[in-house]
Amino acid sequence: MPVKPDSRFANLPVLQVLAPDGTTRRVIALRLERLSVDGGVTRYCVTQGEAIDLLARRFYGDERLWWRILDANPVVYPLDIEAGDVLNIPAPGPATRVTRTRKF
Protein backbone atom coordinates (compact mmCIF):
# COMPACT_ATOMS: atom_id res chain seq x y z
CA MET A 1 0.00 0.00 0.00
CA PRO A 2 2.28 2.82 -1.19
CA VAL A 3 1.62 6.29 0.17
CA LYS A 4 2.93 9.46 -1.47
CA PRO A 5 5.23 11.56 0.76
CA ASP A 6 2.93 14.62 0.43
CA SER A 7 -0.19 12.60 1.31
CA ARG A 8 -2.22 13.05 4.45
CA PHE A 9 -1.34 9.44 5.27
CA ALA A 10 2.45 9.74 4.87
CA ASN A 11 4.49 8.32 7.78
CA LEU A 12 1.50 6.58 9.36
CA PRO A 13 1.85 2.88 10.14
CA VAL A 14 0.05 0.27 8.04
CA LEU A 15 -1.69 -2.25 10.28
CA GLN A 16 -2.91 -5.79 9.66
CA VAL A 17 -6.47 -6.15 10.98
CA LEU A 18 -8.96 -8.97 11.07
CA ALA A 19 -12.11 -8.09 9.12
CA PRO A 20 -15.60 -9.26 10.20
CA ASP A 21 -15.55 -11.90 7.44
CA GLY A 22 -12.36 -13.43 8.90
CA THR A 23 -9.93 -12.13 6.26
CA THR A 24 -6.90 -10.00 7.05
CA ARG A 25 -6.76 -6.50 5.64
CA ARG A 26 -4.13 -3.80 5.60
CA VAL A 27 -5.32 -0.41 6.83
CA ILE A 28 -3.57 2.87 7.56
CA ALA A 29 -3.61 3.90 11.23
CA LEU A 30 -5.39 7.05 12.34
CA ARG A 31 -3.36 10.15 13.19
CA LEU A 32 -4.02 10.82 16.86
CA GLU A 33 -1.64 13.72 17.40
CA ARG A 34 -1.31 17.08 15.75
CA LEU A 35 0.74 17.18 12.57
CA SER A 36 3.80 19.44 12.73
CA VAL A 37 3.36 22.36 10.35
CA ASP A 38 6.23 23.65 8.26
CA GLY A 39 6.14 26.94 6.40
CA GLY A 40 4.13 29.04 8.80
CA VAL A 41 0.65 29.08 10.28
CA THR A 42 -2.16 31.62 10.19
CA ARG A 43 -4.48 31.75 13.19
CA TYR A 44 -8.11 32.12 12.11
CA CYS A 45 -11.27 32.68 14.15
CA VAL A 46 -14.24 30.79 12.70
CA THR A 47 -17.37 32.88 12.12
CA GLN A 48 -21.01 31.80 12.06
CA GLY A 49 -21.86 29.52 9.15
CA GLU A 50 -18.29 28.60 8.21
CA ALA A 51 -17.59 24.92 7.68
CA ILE A 52 -14.19 23.26 7.35
CA ASP A 53 -14.61 22.68 3.61
CA LEU A 54 -15.42 26.36 3.05
CA LEU A 55 -12.28 27.36 4.93
CA ALA A 56 -10.21 24.99 2.79
CA ARG A 57 -11.70 26.57 -0.33
CA ARG A 58 -10.89 30.07 0.96
CA PHE A 59 -7.29 29.32 1.99
CA TYR A 60 -6.29 26.65 -0.56
CA GLY A 61 -8.73 27.04 -3.43
CA ASP A 62 -10.02 23.48 -3.01
CA GLU A 63 -12.60 22.27 -0.48
CA ARG A 64 -11.22 18.72 -0.66
CA LEU A 65 -8.13 19.88 1.28
CA TRP A 66 -10.08 20.35 4.53
CA TRP A 67 -7.92 17.66 6.14
CA ARG A 68 -4.85 19.97 6.02
CA ILE A 69 -6.58 22.30 8.46
CA LEU A 70 -7.78 19.50 10.74
CA ASP A 71 -4.35 17.84 10.82
CA ALA A 72 -2.76 21.10 12.04
CA ASN A 73 -5.16 21.39 14.99
CA PRO A 74 -5.99 19.26 18.04
CA VAL A 75 -8.03 16.19 17.16
CA VAL A 76 -11.60 17.31 16.50
CA TYR A 77 -14.51 15.98 14.49
CA PRO A 78 -15.05 18.31 11.49
CA LEU A 79 -18.72 18.95 12.32
CA ASP A 80 -17.83 20.05 15.88
CA ILE A 81 -16.13 23.25 14.69
CA GLU A 82 -18.14 26.26 15.88
CA ALA A 83 -18.13 30.03 15.54
CA GLY A 84 -15.45 31.47 17.82
CA ASP A 85 -13.08 28.51 17.51
CA VAL A 86 -9.54 29.60 16.63
CA LEU A 87 -7.85 27.29 14.12
CA ASN A 88 -4.30 26.99 12.86
CA ILE A 89 -4.33 27.30 9.07
CA PRO A 90 -1.08 25.88 7.67
CA ALA A 91 0.56 27.53 4.70
CA PRO A 92 -0.10 25.83 1.36
CA GLY A 93 2.20 22.86 0.93
CA PRO A 94 2.87 20.26 -1.74
CA ALA A 95 -0.64 18.83 -1.43
CA THR A 96 -2.15 22.22 -2.26
CA ARG A 97 0.04 23.09 -5.22
CA VAL A 98 -1.37 22.52 -8.67
CA THR A 99 0.80 20.66 -11.12
CA ARG A 100 -0.17 21.17 -14.73
CA THR A 101 1.22 19.40 -17.72
CA ARG A 102 0.96 20.79 -21.17
CA LYS A 103 0.06 18.55 -24.05
CA PHE A 104 0.29 19.63 -27.66
Secondary structure, 3 states (H helix, E strand, C coil): CCCCCCCCCCCCCEEEEECCCCCEEEEECCCCCCCCCCCCEEEEECCCCCCHHHHHHHHHCCHHHHHHHHHCCCCCCHHHCCCCCEEEEECCCHHHCCCCCCCC
